[in-house]
Amino acid sequence: MERSVIIGTAGHIDHGKTSLVQALTGTNPDRLPEEQRRGMTIDLGFAHLNYRDWRFAFVDVPGHERFIKNMLAGAHGIDLVLLVIAADEGVMPQTVEHLAICQLLGLSHGVIALTKCDLVEPDWLALIRDDVTRFTQGTFLAGKPVVAVSARTGAGCEALLQALAGEAATVRPHAVARPPRLPIDRIFTRPGFGTVVTGTLISGTFAVGEEVSIEPGGLVTRIRGLEVHGVARKEVRAGERVALNLASLEVGDLRRGDVVTPLHRFHPTSRLDVQLELLATAPSPLTDDARVRLHHGTSEVMARVTLLDGRRELPPGNVGFAQLRLEAPLLALPDDRFILRRYSPATTIGGGKVLDAHPPRRRGRWRQTDELLKQLAAGGDQRRMAFVRRTGATGLTLAELASLTGDSDAELEAFARRTPECVFLGPARRLVAQTALDQLCQNITMTLEMLHRERPRQPDLPREEIRQRTAHDLPAEVFQQAVAQLVREQRVFADARTMRLASHQIQLSAADTALKQTVEQLCRQAGWHMPTLPDLCRLTSRPEGHVLADVQLLLTEGRLVRVGDFLLHAEAASELLARLRQAKTKGETLDVGAFKVLFDLPRKYAIPLLEWLDQTGVTRRYGNTRLMA
């Protein structure tokens, strides 16, 4: 099976990048008439070659400093760089800048081609080799193959292809399992097809017929067709140069820098927390609030820099944390690489990687580097846990965490189940940090303690009241999990309606005991003509709070039974059940009229009692009749 690898050229203008690609592939990547007329690459060019077990996709970039913006758009998705240095000129300014850009983009694979070797003597070529060795020392190209070639004669081309294949074998496979993203680098209309976009699929897979979003902007479209190097495909995978035929969109709806993503999976941003590196060759320190050009993926946006750690400037050669405030939204994810260039003159000064694409606005004390940023920079489970902790007791659903990290559903499922610091609320697919859940438990117990002090005669407290006081703005499942933890730890007793501290004990005064006995006696005397709470308040001439506390205590002790809005004494309840079972056997029918006659009750009491019998499973209702269970 062929493996795909994206090879990007880099190097100074007129060092033969385009001619070399044409010599290797047979395709001239200069597609614009102006490029062919001027003999100078202006925009990105593309060519491909099947070589042994490899499918090489070449992205040819312009070497002129005026077109660095286009070079950066092509460099974002490459797997390895083909650094082109003309043997008759050696290292030149754009050679230096292009290598610095590749270094900042995190590339670690490459081959160096010494072009135009037919124009120089062997001794001179040896000197150039030594110069290149010194130039690449300390970079990712140190020790990489250096191959002398001539695009005109073909000398060295096979050796160069062998070197590229050898280096490609060290490239890590692409993240096919992760959600797909394709930054757009070309947009055009193809007769008979409509709008087509191209780009490097940097993760995941796309299939024909799939609905996708174009971000930023949220345009929704459908993939009508897919091609890789002119061959129609039903599915494409990460690491391939892809052309997508998009339905219902015009060329004017899109621009270079837009990203094709799964439908509603990711969200654009106007702020980025980043770790950035200022090149040692930067002409001056990067100052706080500096206006810069941010190159990310295939996009360029203007941004303002907020330096963190209390810094007011970042000296050349230093690394630091910063927040970038963007003047236009873009789509980014953690670990995405970017390049910074000065606003004017537009020269490359640094770059780095994204830590958080949806950070809080950093002002005042938030300008200090917090532990969160260090955990985000660490990546992996530390990063995932940092995002979960940041949301407190609210937590994150797996879908929300996926939109922040770009991880696959399978990766996040595994993280949720293996991480003890994280509680996974399965049915809701929500993650909450255990520390946040512990704090919520503490808040609940403090609220219970306070209310027990305020209502010493009330055995149980309304569960909904506790939720409103401690977690009204939290998802219901989080409060339920906290209560379950408290019950499991035997700190709280709870049912569907009430809660109380396990340590809570009721101590009644003589007057309170007398009132409680009076309330119970009134309910006993009422029998099946049950009183309500207002009835008991009127009969005892006591405040509702006092009477309610006694009622709840009697309910807890099992002396009273709640029947709708009425209160039934337990003895009356037992007598009612016994008489009913004596009068009606299992399977017999019972209607409202018969029940009223049997117990000599008005409808006012009969209906609530029948509903209570349904709830307790004594009867089963079928329309207007009931069956004895």
TIZA-210133 format. One record per residue (C-alpha): residue number from 1; residue in one letter; chain; x, y, z. Coordinates in steps of 0.2 Angstrom, whole numbers, plus 2048, in hexadecimal, padded with zeros to 3 digits. Example, Ala and Ser with C-alpha at 12.3 -4.5 7.8 and 13.67 -1.06 7.14 Angstrom:
k,r,c,xx,yy,zz
1,a,A,83E,7EA,827
2,s,A,844,7FB,824
***
This chain:
k,r,c,xx,yy,zz
1,m,A,800,800,800
2,e,A,807,811,7FB
3,r,A,80A,81E,809
4,s,A,807,830,805
5,v,A,814,83D,80B
6,i,A,813,850,808
7,i,A,823,858,803
8,g,A,825,86B,803
9,t,A,833,874,7FA
10,a,A,83C,882,803
11,g,A,84A,88E,7FE
12,h,A,850,89E,7F6
13,i,A,848,8A5,7E6
14,d,A,850,89E,7D6
15,h,A,859,890,7DF
16,g,A,84F,883,7D4
17,k,A,841,87D,7DF
18,t,A,834,87D,7D1
19,s,A,840,875,7C4
20,l,A,845,868,7D0
21,v,A,833,863,7D3
22,q,A,830,862,7C1
23,a,A,83F,857,7BE
24,l,A,83A,84B,7CC
25,t,A,827,84A,7C7
26,g,A,826,84F,7B5
27,t,A,819,85D,7BA
28,n,A,81D,870,7BA
29,p,A,815,876,7CA
30,d,A,814,888,7C4
31,r,A,802,888,7BE
32,l,A,7FF,89B,7BD
33,p,A,803,8A3,7AB
34,e,A,80C,8B1,7B4
35,e,A,817,8A5,7BD
36,q,A,81C,89C,7AD
37,r,A,81E,8AD,7A4
38,r,A,82A,8B4,7B2
39,g,A,832,8A4,7B6
40,m,A,82F,8A7,7C8
41,t,A,823,89E,7D4
42,i,A,816,8A9,7DC
43,d,A,80A,89E,7E4
44,l,A,809,88C,7E9
45,g,A,80C,87E,7DD
46,f,A,808,86C,7DD
47,a,A,80F,85C,7D6
48,h,A,80F,849,7DA
49,l,A,819,83A,7D7
50,n,A,817,827,7DB
51,y,A,828,821,7E0
52,r,A,82A,80F,7E6
53,d,A,81E,80D,7F5
54,w,A,81C,820,7F7
55,r,A,810,82D,7F0
56,f,A,81A,83D,7F0
57,a,A,80F,84D,7F0
58,f,A,81A,85C,7ED
59,v,A,815,86D,7F3
60,d,A,820,87A,7EA
61,v,A,821,88B,7F2
62,p,A,827,89C,7EC
63,g,A,838,8A1,7F2
64,h,A,837,8B4,7F0
65,e,A,835,8BD,800
66,r,A,826,8C7,7F9
67,f,A,81C,8B6,7F9
68,i,A,820,8AF,80A
69,k,A,80E,8B0,80E
70,n,A,80B,8A3,800
71,m,A,81A,899,805
72,l,A,812,898,817
73,a,A,801,892,810
74,g,A,80A,883,808
75,a,A,816,87F,816
76,h,A,808,87B,823
77,g,A,804,869,81F
78,i,A,814,862,818
79,d,A,81C,852,820
80,l,A,82E,856,81A
81,v,A,837,864,812
82,l,A,842,864,803
83,l,A,84E,872,806
84,v,A,855,878,7F5
85,i,A,866,881,7F5
86,a,A,86E,886,7E4
87,a,A,87F,87F,7E4
88,d,A,885,88F,7DB
89,e,A,87F,89B,7E8
90,g,A,87E,892,7F8
91,v,A,873,897,807
92,m,A,86A,8A7,804
93,p,A,85E,8B2,80E
94,q,A,84E,8A9,80A
95,t,A,857,898,80D
96,v,A,859,89E,81F
97,e,A,847,8A5,821
98,h,A,83F,895,819
99,l,A,84A,88A,825
100,a,A,845,894,834
101,i,A,832,893,82F
102,c,A,834,880,82D
103,q,A,83C,87F,83E
104,l,A,82E,889,846
105,l,A,821,87E,83E
106,g,A,828,86F,847
107,l,A,82E,866,838
108,s,A,83B,858,83C
109,h,A,83D,850,82B
110,g,A,846,856,81C
111,v,A,853,854,80E
112,i,A,85E,861,806
113,a,A,860,863,7F4
114,l,A,870,86C,7EC
115,t,A,869,871,7DC
116,k,A,872,877,7CC
117,c,A,881,86B,7D0
118,d,A,885,86B,7BE
119,l,A,88A,87D,7BE
120,v,A,898,87B,7CB
121,e,A,8A8,872,7CD
122,p,A,8A9,864,7DA
123,d,A,8B5,86E,7E5
124,w,A,8A8,87C,7E6
125,l,A,89A,86F,7E9
126,a,A,8A4,868,7F8
127,l,A,8A5,879,7FF
128,i,A,893,87C,7FE
129,r,A,88F,86B,806
130,d,A,89A,871,815
131,d,A,891,881,816
132,v,A,880,879,816
133,t,A,886,86D,824
134,r,A,88B,87C,82E
135,f,A,87A,885,82A
136,t,A,86F,877,82F
137,q,A,879,873,83F
138,g,A,86D,874,84E
139,t,A,85D,873,843
140,f,A,852,864,83F
141,l,A,85C,862,82E
142,a,A,86C,85F,837
143,g,A,873,84E,830
144,k,A,865,84C,823
145,p,A,869,847,812
146,v,A,871,854,806
147,v,A,870,84F,7F4
148,a,A,877,858,7E5
149,v,A,86C,859,7D6
150,s,A,869,861,7C5
151,a,A,858,864,7BF
152,r,A,85F,867,7AE
153,t,A,869,857,7AC
154,g,A,85F,84C,7B8
155,a,A,86F,848,7C1
156,g,A,86C,843,7D3
157,c,A,859,842,7D2
158,e,A,857,830,7D5
159,a,A,863,832,7E4
160,l,A,858,840,7EA
161,l,A,848,835,7E9
162,q,A,850,827,7F2
163,a,A,855,834,800
164,l,A,843,83A,801
165,a,A,83C,829,802
166,g,A,848,825,810
167,e,A,844,834,819
168,a,A,831,831,816
169,a,A,832,821,81F
170,t,A,836,82A,82F
171,v,A,827,835,82E
172,r,A,819,830,83B
173,p,A,808,82A,834
174,h,A,7FB,838,833
175,a,A,7ED,839,840
176,v,A,7E0,830,836
177,a,A,7D5,82C,845
178,r,A,7D3,83F,84A
179,p,A,7C6,84A,843
180,p,A,7CA,851,831
181,r,A,7D1,862,82E
182,l,A,7D5,869,81D
183,p,A,7DC,87B,81B
184,i,A,7D8,881,80A
185,d,A,7E6,888,7FF
186,r,A,7DE,888,7EE
187,i,A,7CC,88C,7E9
188,f,A,7C6,88B,7D7
189,t,A,7B8,886,7CB
190,r,A,7B9,877,7C1
191,p,A,7AD,876,7B2
192,g,A,79F,869,7B5
193,f,A,7A3,867,7C7
194,g,A,7A2,878,7CF
195,t,A,7AC,87E,7DE
196,v,A,7BC,875,7E2
197,v,A,7C8,878,7F1
198,t,A,7D9,86F,7F4
199,g,A,7E4,86D,803
200,t,A,7EE,861,80D
201,l,A,7E3,856,818
202,i,A,7EC,858,829
203,s,A,7E1,84C,833
204,g,A,7D3,840,831
205,t,A,7C9,83A,822
206,f,A,7BC,841,816
207,a,A,7B0,837,80C
208,v,A,7A5,83C,7FD
209,g,A,793,841,803
210,e,A,799,847,814
211,e,A,792,858,81A
212,v,A,7A0,864,820
213,s,A,7A2,875,827
214,i,A,7AD,882,820
215,e,A,7B5,88C,82E
216,p,A,7B6,89A,833
217,g,A,7A5,89F,82D
218,g,A,79B,88F,830
219,l,A,796,88C,81E
220,v,A,78E,87B,81C
221,t,A,791,871,80C
222,r,A,793,85F,806
223,i,A,7A1,856,7FE
224,r,A,79C,852,7EC
225,g,A,7AC,84A,7E7
226,l,A,7BE,847,7EC
227,e,A,7CE,846,7E3
228,v,A,7E0,842,7E7
229,h,A,7ED,847,7D9
230,g,A,7DF,847,7CC
231,v,A,7D8,835,7D1
232,a,A,7C6,835,7D8
233,r,A,7C4,82D,7E9
234,k,A,7B6,829,7F4
235,e,A,7C0,82C,804
236,v,A,7D0,836,808
237,r,A,7DC,834,816
238,a,A,7E7,840,820
239,g,A,7F8,843,818
240,e,A,7F1,845,806
241,r,A,7EF,854,7FB
242,v,A,7DD,854,7F8
243,a,A,7D0,85D,7EC
244,l,A,7BF,85F,7F2
245,n,A,7B0,863,7E7
246,l,A,7A4,86C,7F2
247,a,A,791,86E,7EF
248,s,A,787,87E,7F0
249,l,A,796,88A,7F2
250,e,A,79D,897,7E7
251,v,A,7B0,89B,7E5
252,g,A,7AC,8AC,7ED
253,d,A,7A5,8A3,7FD
254,l,A,7B6,89D,801
255,r,A,7C8,8A3,804
256,r,A,7D9,89C,807
257,g,A,7DB,899,81A
258,d,A,7C9,891,81C
259,v,A,7C9,880,823
260,v,A,7BE,871,81E
261,t,A,7B8,868,82E
262,p,A,7AB,85C,834
263,l,A,79A,863,836
264,h,A,799,86F,845
265,r,A,7A8,866,84D
266,f,A,7B4,875,850
267,h,A,7B1,887,853
268,p,A,7BB,896,84D
269,t,A,7C4,8A1,85A
270,s,A,7CB,8B3,85B
271,r,A,7D7,8AF,869
272,l,A,7E5,8A3,86B
273,d,A,7F0,89F,87A
274,v,A,801,899,873
275,q,A,813,895,876
276,l,A,81D,89F,86B
277,e,A,830,8A0,867
278,l,A,838,8B0,860
279,l,A,846,8AC,854
280,a,A,857,8B0,85A
281,t,A,859,8BA,849
282,a,A,84A,8C5,84D
283,p,A,84F,8D7,84B
284,s,A,847,8DD,85C
285,p,A,83E,8D6,86B
286,l,A,82B,8D2,869
287,t,A,822,8DF,873
288,d,A,812,8DD,87C
289,d,A,803,8E2,871
290,a,A,80D,8E1,861
291,r,A,804,8DF,851
292,v,A,809,8D0,847
293,r,A,805,8C5,839
294,l,A,7FF,8B4,83E
295,h,A,801,8A6,832
296,h,A,7F7,897,837
297,g,A,7F3,889,82B
298,t,A,7F0,891,81A
299,s,A,7E9,8A1,822
300,e,A,7F1,8B2,826
301,v,A,7E9,8BD,833
302,m,A,7EF,8CD,83D
303,a,A,7F0,8CB,850
304,r,A,7F5,8D4,85F
305,v,A,801,8CB,86C
306,t,A,7FE,8CB,87E
307,l,A,80E,8C5,887
308,l,A,80B,8BA,897
309,d,A,816,8B7,8A6
310,g,A,815,8CA,8A9
311,r,A,821,8CD,89B
312,r,A,821,8DD,891
313,e,A,82C,8D6,883
314,l,A,833,8C6,87D
315,p,A,846,8C7,878
316,p,A,84C,8BE,868
317,g,A,850,8AC,86B
318,n,A,844,8AA,879
319,v,A,834,89F,87C
320,g,A,825,8A5,885
321,f,A,812,8A4,887
322,a,A,807,8B1,87F
323,q,A,7F5,8B4,87A
324,l,A,7F1,8B9,868
325,r,A,7E2,8C4,865
326,l,A,7DD,8C2,853
327,e,A,7D5,8CF,848
328,a,A,7CC,8C1,83E
329,p,A,7C6,8B0,844
330,l,A,7CE,8A0,83F
331,l,A,7CD,88E,843
332,a,A,7DB,887,84E
333,l,A,7DF,878,85A
334,p,A,7EC,874,867
335,d,A,7FD,870,860
336,d,A,7FA,879,850
337,r,A,80A,882,84A
338,f,A,80A,894,845
339,i,A,816,8A1,83E
340,l,A,817,8B3,844
341,r,A,81D,8C1,838
342,r,A,820,8D3,83C
343,y,A,812,8DF,836
344,s,A,81E,8EA,82D
345,p,A,82A,8E6,825
346,a,A,823,8D4,823
347,t,A,831,8C9,829
348,t,A,830,8B9,833
349,i,A,834,8BC,845
350,g,A,82D,8AC,84E
351,g,A,820,89F,850
352,g,A,81A,891,85C
353,k,A,80B,886,860
354,v,A,7FA,889,865
355,l,A,7F5,883,877
356,d,A,7E3,889,878
357,a,A,7D8,88F,86A
358,h,A,7CA,895,876
359,p,A,7D3,89D,885
360,p,A,7CC,8AA,891
361,r,A,7D0,8BC,88E
362,r,A,7E0,8BF,897
363,r,A,7E1,8D0,8A1
364,g,A,7E8,8D5,8B1
365,r,A,7EE,8C6,8BB
366,w,A,7E9,8BA,8AD
367,r,A,7F8,8C1,8A4
368,q,A,802,8B6,8AF
369,t,A,806,8A4,8A9
370,d,A,7FB,899,8B3
371,e,A,7FD,886,8B6
372,l,A,7F0,883,8A9
373,l,A,7FB,889,89A
374,k,A,809,87E,8A0
375,q,A,7FE,86F,8A0
376,l,A,7F7,874,88F
377,a,A,809,875,888
378,a,A,80C,864,88F
379,g,A,7FF,85C,884
380,g,A,7F7,84B,885
381,d,A,7ED,847,894
382,q,A,7F4,856,89E
383,r,A,7EC,861,890
384,r,A,7DB,858,890
385,m,A,7DB,859,8A3
386,a,A,7DF,86C,8A3
387,f,A,7D0,86F,898
388,v,A,7C5,865,8A3
389,r,A,7CB,86E,8B3
390,r,A,7C9,87F,8AB
391,t,A,7B6,87C,8AA
392,g,A,7B4,879,8BD
393,a,A,7A5,86F,8C2
394,t,A,79C,872,8B2
395,g,A,7A8,866,8A9
396,l,A,7A9,863,897
397,t,A,79F,856,88C
398,l,A,7AB,84C,881
399,a,A,7A5,855,872
400,e,A,7AA,866,87A
401,l,A,7BB,85F,87E
402,a,A,7BD,858,86D
403,s,A,7BA,869,865
404,l,A,7C7,871,871
405,t,A,7D5,863,86E
406,g,A,7D1,85C,85D
407,d,A,7D3,84B,864
408,s,A,7C9,83C,85E
409,d,A,7B9,835,867
410,a,A,7C3,825,86B
411,e,A,7D2,82F,872
412,l,A,7C6,839,87E
413,e,A,7BC,829,883
414,a,A,7CC,821,888
415,f,A,7D2,830,891
416,a,A,7C2,832,89B
417,r,A,7C3,820,8A1
418,r,A,7D5,81F,8A6
419,t,A,7D7,82F,8AF
420,p,A,7D3,82F,8C1
421,e,A,7D4,842,8C3
422,c,A,7C5,842,8B7
423,v,A,7B3,83D,8BB
424,f,A,7AA,836,8AB
425,l,A,797,838,8AC
426,g,A,793,82A,89F
427,p,A,781,82D,89A
428,a,A,784,840,898
429,r,A,796,83D,891
430,r,A,79C,84B,89C
431,l,A,7AD,84D,8A4
432,v,A,7B0,856,8B5
433,a,A,7C0,858,8BF
434,q,A,7BF,84E,8CF
435,t,A,7C6,85D,8D8
436,a,A,7B7,868,8D2
437,l,A,7AB,85A,8D7
438,d,A,7B3,859,8E8
439,q,A,7B0,86C,8EA
440,l,A,79E,86A,8E5
441,c,A,79C,85D,8F2
442,q,A,7A3,868,8FF
443,n,A,797,876,8F9
444,i,A,788,86B,8FB
445,t,A,78D,865,90C
446,m,A,790,877,912
447,t,A,77F,87C,90B
448,l,A,777,86D,914
449,e,A,780,872,924
450,m,A,779,884,923
451,l,A,767,87E,920
452,h,A,767,871,92D
453,r,A,76C,87F,939
454,e,A,75E,88A,933
455,r,A,752,87C,933
456,p,A,757,871,942
457,r,A,746,869,943
458,q,A,745,864,930
459,p,A,74D,853,92E
460,d,A,74F,854,91B
461,l,A,752,862,90F
462,p,A,74B,864,8FD
463,r,A,757,85D,8F1
464,e,A,752,86A,8E4
465,e,A,756,878,8F0
466,i,A,767,872,8F3
467,r,A,76A,871,8E0
468,q,A,764,883,8DE
469,r,A,76F,889,8EC
470,t,A,77F,880,8E6
471,a,A,77E,87A,8D4
472,h,A,770,884,8CB
473,d,A,77B,888,8BD
474,l,A,783,877,8BB
475,p,A,77D,868,8B0
476,a,A,771,85E,8BA
477,e,A,77C,84E,8B8
478,v,A,78A,857,8C1
479,f,A,77F,85A,8D1
480,q,A,779,849,8D0
481,q,A,78B,842,8CF
482,a,A,790,84D,8DE
483,v,A,781,846,8E9
484,a,A,785,835,8E4
485,q,A,797,837,8EA
486,l,A,791,83E,8FA
487,v,A,785,830,8FD
488,r,A,793,823,8F8
489,e,A,79E,82B,905
490,q,A,790,82A,912
491,r,A,790,83D,915
492,v,A,77E,840,90F
493,f,A,76E,836,90E
494,a,A,764,83A,8FF
495,d,A,755,835,8F5
496,a,A,74C,83C,8E5
497,r,A,745,84A,8EF
498,t,A,74F,84E,8FF
499,m,A,760,84E,906
500,r,A,768,84F,917
501,l,A,779,84E,91F
502,a,A,77C,83D,926
503,s,A,782,845,936
504,h,A,772,84F,938
505,q,A,768,84B,948
506,i,A,758,853,94D
507,q,A,756,858,95F
508,l,A,745,85E,964
509,s,A,740,869,973
510,a,A,731,864,97D
511,a,A,726,870,974
512,d,A,72C,86A,963
513,t,A,728,858,969
514,a,A,717,85D,96E
515,l,A,714,865,95D
516,k,A,71A,856,954
517,q,A,70E,84B,95E
518,t,A,700,857,95B
519,v,A,703,856,948
520,e,A,704,844,948
521,q,A,6F4,842,952
522,l,A,6EA,84E,947
523,c,A,6EF,843,938
524,r,A,6EA,833,941
525,q,A,6D9,83A,945
526,a,A,6D6,840,934
527,g,A,6D8,82E,92D
528,w,A,6D4,82E,91A
529,h,A,6CE,840,91B
530,m,A,6E0,846,91A
531,p,A,6E6,857,91F
532,t,A,6F1,862,915
533,l,A,700,86C,91C
534,p,A,6F5,87C,91C
535,d,A,6E8,872,926
536,l,A,6F4,86D,933
537,c,A,6FB,87F,935
538,r,A,6E9,885,937
539,l,A,6E5,877,944
540,t,A,6F5,87A,94E
541,s,A,6F6,88D,94C
542,r,A,709,88B,949
543,p,A,713,892,93B
544,e,A,715,888,92B
545,g,A,728,885,92D
546,h,A,726,87D,93E
547,v,A,718,872,938
548,l,A,721,86D,928
549,a,A,730,868,933
550,d,A,725,85C,93D
551,v,A,71D,855,92D
552,q,A,72D,852,925
553,l,A,734,849,935
554,l,A,724,83E,936
555,l,A,726,83A,923
556,t,A,738,835,926
557,e,A,733,82A,935
558,g,A,726,822,92B
559,r,A,718,828,936
560,l,A,710,832,927
561,v,A,70D,82F,915
562,r,A,70D,83D,908
563,v,A,6FE,83B,8FC
564,g,A,6FE,849,8F0
565,d,A,6FC,859,8FA
566,f,A,6F4,84F,908
567,l,A,6FC,846,917
568,l,A,6F6,835,91C
569,h,A,6FA,82C,92C
570,a,A,704,81C,92A
571,e,A,6F6,813,935
572,a,A,6E8,819,92A
573,a,A,6F3,814,91A
574,s,A,6F5,802,921
575,e,A,6E2,801,925
576,l,A,6DD,807,914
577,l,A,6E8,7FA,90B
578,a,A,6E2,7EC,916
579,r,A,6D0,7F1,913
580,l,A,6D3,7F3,900
581,r,A,6DB,7E2,8FE
582,q,A,6CD,7DA,909
583,a,A,6C0,7E2,8FD
584,k,A,6C9,7DF,8EC
585,t,A,6D4,7D1,8E7
586,k,A,6E2,7D1,8DA
587,g,A,6DC,7D4,8C9
588,e,A,6CC,7DC,8CE
589,t,A,6C7,7ED,8C7
590,l,A,6C5,7FD,8D1
591,d,A,6BE,80D,8CC
592,v,A,6BC,81E,8D4
593,g,A,6AA,81B,8D9
594,a,A,6AD,80A,8E1
595,f,A,6BC,811,8EA
596,k,A,6B2,820,8F1
597,v,A,6A4,814,8F7
598,l,A,6B0,808,8FF
599,f,A,6B8,815,909
600,d,A,6AA,822,90B
601,l,A,6B5,82F,903
602,p,A,6B2,83F,8F9
603,r,A,6BB,841,8E8
604,k,A,6C7,84D,8F0
605,y,A,6CF,83F,8FA
606,a,A,6CB,830,8EF
607,i,A,6D5,836,8E0
608,p,A,6E5,83A,8E9
609,l,A,6E4,829,8F2
610,l,A,6E1,820,8E2
611,e,A,6F0,828,8DA
612,w,A,6FA,824,8E9
613,l,A,6F5,812,8E8
614,d,A,6FB,812,8D6
615,q,A,70B,819,8DA
616,t,A,70E,80C,8E8
617,g,A,70A,7FE,8DC
618,v,A,6FA,7F9,8E5
619,t,A,6F0,7FC,8D6
620,r,A,6F3,7FF,8C3
621,r,A,6E9,80C,8BA
622,y,A,6E1,808,8A9
623,g,A,6D7,817,8A3
624,n,A,6CA,81B,8AF
625,t,A,6CB,80A,8B8
626,r,A,6D9,801,8C3
627,l,A,6DE,7EF,8C6
628,m,A,6E3,7E9,8D6
629,a,A,6F6,7E3,8D4
***
